[in-house]
Amino acid sequence: MISLNGKTALITGGSRGIGYGVAKRFLEAGARLHILSETTAALEAADALGSQVTGHVCDITDGEAVALHHGRR
């Protein structure tokens, strides 16, 4: 496996399914993660991954929500 030490990854849908599996692999490789999900409840699984993970509620299909979340308007 490659090393992702010192790298940060943004994973959409990382609270379940394939995205959750990807998040786990990135963590194993040493990355810090920002996981996006549509609801706070969905981020509970992501929070269980540890201190290297930050969860964010954001619907990436809503351009305005994404812009507001990143401070761009």
Backbone as a chain_set.jsonl record, in Angstrom:
{"seq": "MISLNGKTALITGGSRGIGYGVAKRFLEAGARLHILSETTAALEAADALGSQVTGHVCDITDGEAVALHHGRR", "coords": {"N": [[0.835, -1.172, 0.0], [0.455, 2.264, -0.688], [1.933, 5.151, 0.891], [0.144, 7.61, 2.602], [0.802, 9.466, 4.428], [0.754, 12.622, 5.973], [-0.945, 13.661, 4.093], [-4.161, 14.903, 3.063], [-7.473, 13.874, 2.606], [-10.578, 14.251, 0.892], [-13.642, 12.831, 1.191], [-16.564, 11.986, -0.3], [-19.723, 10.785, 0.702], [-18.664, 9.093, 2.591], [-19.592, 7.864, 4.85], [-20.829, 5.45, 4.668], [-21.175, 2.281, 2.946], [-19.371, 1.911, -0.132], [-17.869, 4.298, 0.014], [-17.28, 4.427, 2.754], [-15.632, 2.213, 3.013], [-13.494, 3.054, 1.403], [-12.665, 5.244, 2.911], [-11.704, 3.944, 5.236], [-9.493, 2.565, 4.15], [-7.87, 4.697, 3.277], [-7.283, 5.841, 5.759], [-5.79, 3.746, 6.886], [-3.57, 3.998, 5.309], [-2.52, 6.298, 6.279], [-3.629, 8.852, 5.918], [-5.258, 11.994, 6.704], [-8.705, 12.681, 7.098], [-11.55, 14.248, 5.581], [-14.847, 13.884, 5.701], [-17.796, 13.918, 3.857], [-21.306, 14.086, 4.25], [-24.866, 13.819, 3.869], [-26.418, 14.038, 6.176], [-26.305, 14.566, 9.747], [-26.681, 12.314, 11.338], [-25.793, 10.244, 9.671], [-23.087, 10.642, 9.751], [-22.172, 9.56, 12.1], [-21.071, 6.964, 11.954], [-18.738, 7.529, 10.58], [-17.436, 9.131, 12.446], [-16.672, 7.237, 14.268], [-14.39, 6.236, 13.194], [-12.159, 7.525, 14.117], [-9.75, 9.978, 15.429], [-8.5, 11.161, 13.287], [-10.347, 11.883, 11.497], [-12.689, 14.15, 10.207], [-15.983, 15.071, 10.173], [-18.453, 16.4, 7.941], [-21.521, 17.96, 7.337], [-23.026, 18.104, 4.331], [-24.644, 18.556, 1.279], [-23.602, 17.572, -1.681], [-24.8, 17.861, -4.117], [-26.017, 20.238, -4.14], [-25.122, 23.173, -5.164], [-25.053, 25.755, -4.006], [-25.065, 25.174, -1.252], [-22.599, 23.889, -1.027], [-20.869, 25.978, -1.71], [-21.419, 27.777, 0.404], [-20.575, 26.234, 2.55], [-17.857, 26.189, 2.163], [-17.187, 28.777, 2.474], [-17.375, 30.39, 0.285], [-19.136, 32.596, -1.579]], "CA": [[0.0, 0.0, 0.0], [1.209, 3.513, -0.71], [1.825, 5.958, 2.1], [-0.555, 8.886, 2.483], [1.17, 10.267, 5.592], [0.854, 14.054, 5.685], [-1.915, 14.027, 3.064], [-5.548, 15.029, 3.487], [-8.41, 13.444, 1.565], [-11.987, 14.594, 1.02], [-14.394, 11.684, 0.702], [-18.008, 12.173, -0.277], [-20.401, 9.522, 0.969], [-17.743, 8.254, 3.347], [-20.183, 7.352, 6.084], [-21.413, 4.121, 4.461], [-20.922, 1.614, 1.675], [-18.05, 1.993, -0.768], [-17.164, 5.455, 0.558], [-16.775, 4.06, 4.083], [-14.496, 1.321, 2.767], [-12.395, 3.894, 0.91], [-12.183, 6.017, 4.06], [-10.899, 3.061, 6.073], [-8.209, 2.294, 3.478], [-7.073, 5.916, 3.326], [-6.781, 5.947, 7.123], [-4.736, 2.744, 7.039], [-2.397, 4.498, 4.591], [-1.983, 7.427, 7.023], [-4.224, 10.142, 5.556], [-6.3, 12.657, 7.489], [-9.886, 12.666, 6.248], [-12.749, 15.063, 5.713], [-15.907, 13.081, 5.115], [-19.041, 14.651, 3.649], [-22.532, 13.311, 4.215], [-26.038, 14.691, 3.85], [-27.035, 14.183, 7.493], [-25.47, 14.374, 10.931], [-26.811, 10.919, 11.772], [-24.959, 9.398, 8.821], [-21.675, 10.845, 10.086], [-21.804, 8.848, 13.326], [-20.175, 5.861, 11.586], [-17.454, 8.13, 10.224], [-16.809, 9.579, 13.691], [-16.104, 6.064, 14.926], [-13.112, 5.9, 12.565], [-11.068, 8.057, 14.922], [-9.447, 11.41, 15.514], [-7.967, 11.645, 12.008], [-11.508, 12.088, 10.637], [-13.596, 15.245, 10.487], [-17.204, 14.929, 9.393], [-19.124, 17.632, 7.532], [-22.823, 17.782, 6.718], [-23.062, 18.882, 3.097], [-25.213, 17.891, 0.111], [-22.759, 18.031, -2.786], [-25.611, 18.142, -5.309], [-26.522, 21.599, -3.959], [-23.979, 24.065, -5.359], [-25.078, 26.841, -3.028], [-24.655, 24.615, 0.039], [-21.16, 23.644, -1.097], [-20.217, 27.288, -1.662], [-21.536, 28.295, 1.763], [-19.758, 25.409, 3.431], [-16.441, 26.525, 1.947], [-16.984, 30.212, 2.665], [-17.389, 31.093, -1.009], [-20.494, 32.981, -1.986]], "C": [[0.886, 1.244, 0.0], [1.012, 4.268, 0.6], [1.111, 7.27, 1.786], [-0.288, 9.76, 3.708], [1.34, 11.726, 5.188], [-0.118, 14.534, 4.627], [-3.303, 14.115, 3.688], [-6.445, 14.67, 2.325], [-9.819, 13.906, 1.913], [-12.774, 13.456, 0.393], [-15.878, 11.973, 0.834], [-18.666, 10.814, -0.073], [-19.565, 8.567, 1.791], [-18.316, 7.662, 4.618], [-20.806, 5.971, 5.915], [-20.951, 3.546, 3.123], [-19.496, 1.713, 1.18], [-17.237, 3.148, -0.199], [-16.558, 5.176, 1.919], [-15.561, 3.144, 3.939], [-13.275, 2.084, 2.284], [-11.796, 4.688, 2.064], [-11.288, 5.165, 4.956], [-9.532, 2.793, 5.446], [-7.3, 3.52, 3.502], [-6.486, 6.114, 4.72], [-5.639, 4.972, 7.367], [-3.44, 3.199, 6.378], [-1.839, 5.771, 5.229], [-2.589, 8.782, 6.725], [-5.121, 10.681, 6.663], [-7.493, 12.773, 6.557], [-10.898, 13.738, 6.611], [-13.816, 14.286, 4.962], [-17.173, 13.924, 5.032], [-20.209, 13.683, 3.623], [-23.703, 14.275, 4.288], [-26.649, 14.931, 5.218], [-26.025, 13.956, 8.612], [-25.5, 12.922, 11.38], [-25.909, 9.997, 10.958], [-23.482, 9.524, 9.176], [-21.242, 10.116, 11.351], [-20.851, 7.689, 13.04], [-18.793, 6.398, 11.249], [-16.713, 8.591, 11.469], [-16.126, 8.429, 14.414], [-14.752, 5.664, 14.339], [-11.923, 6.51, 13.292], [-10.809, 9.535, 14.76], [-8.875, 11.993, 14.224], [-9.088, 11.994, 11.032], [-12.338, 13.263, 11.132], [-14.804, 15.088, 9.582], [-17.846, 16.274, 9.109], [-20.468, 17.272, 6.913], [-22.875, 18.701, 5.504], [-23.648, 18.026, 1.982], [-24.458, 18.4, -1.115], [-23.527, 18.257, -4.078], [-26.204, 19.539, -5.261], [-25.338, 22.565, -4.008], [-23.909, 25.197, -4.361], [-24.623, 26.359, -1.65], [-23.148, 24.374, 0.073], [-20.407, 24.969, -0.998], [-20.268, 27.895, -0.261], [-20.649, 27.54, 2.732], [-18.284, 25.774, 3.332], [-16.178, 28.027, 2.032], [-16.931, 30.992, 1.361], [-18.834, 31.385, -1.377], [-20.413, 34.126, -2.925]], "O": [[1.946, 1.258, 0.625], [0.039, 4.043, 1.32], [1.443, 7.951, 0.816], [-1.052, 10.681, 3.996], [1.988, 12.03, 4.187], [-0.113, 15.719, 4.291], [-3.582, 13.484, 4.708], [-6.216, 15.102, 1.195], [-10.202, 13.944, 3.082], [-12.603, 13.146, -0.786], [-16.389, 12.179, 1.935], [-18.211, 9.81, -0.62], [-19.738, 7.351, 1.697], [-17.595, 7.024, 5.385], [-21.263, 5.375, 6.89], [-20.404, 4.259, 2.282], [-18.541, 1.616, 1.95], [-16.04, 2.997, 0.046], [-15.453, 5.629, 2.216], [-14.578, 3.29, 4.665], [-12.153, 1.799, 2.702], [-10.576, 4.796, 2.188], [-10.228, 5.619, 5.387], [-8.52, 2.796, 6.147], [-6.095, 3.397, 3.721], [-5.328, 6.509, 4.856], [-4.635, 5.329, 7.984], [-2.348, 2.84, 6.819], [-0.809, 6.28, 4.789], [-2.1, 9.788, 7.241], [-5.673, 9.92, 7.458], [-7.319, 12.945, 5.351], [-11.079, 14.086, 7.778], [-13.712, 14.057, 3.757], [-17.574, 14.562, 6.006], [-20.119, 12.597, 3.05], [-23.549, 15.417, 4.722], [-27.337, 15.934, 5.411], [-25.029, 13.252, 8.444], [-24.472, 12.361, 11.758], [-25.322, 9.065, 11.508], [-22.707, 8.602, 8.924], [-20.048, 10.063, 11.644], [-19.918, 7.457, 13.809], [-17.786, 5.783, 11.598], [-15.492, 8.458, 11.547], [-15.118, 8.626, 15.093], [-14.043, 4.843, 14.921], [-10.792, 6.061, 13.105], [-11.532, 10.248, 14.063], [-8.778, 13.214, 14.095], [-8.828, 12.355, 9.884], [-12.652, 13.364, 12.318], [-14.665, 14.984, 8.364], [-17.791, 17.183, 9.937], [-20.547, 16.384, 6.064], [-22.781, 19.922, 5.632], [-23.203, 16.899, 1.761], [-24.658, 19.539, -1.537], [-22.972, 18.788, -5.039], [-26.825, 19.984, -6.227], [-24.639, 22.751, -3.013], [-22.823, 25.565, -3.914], [-23.879, 27.058, -0.961], [-22.498, 24.626, 1.088], [-19.414, 25.066, -0.277], [-19.281, 28.46, 0.209], [-20.044, 28.131, 3.627], [-17.55, 25.676, 4.315], [-15.087, 28.493, 1.706], [-16.484, 32.139, 1.343], [-19.651, 30.47, -1.468], [-21.442, 34.613, -3.395]]}, "num_chains": 1, "name": "protein.A"}
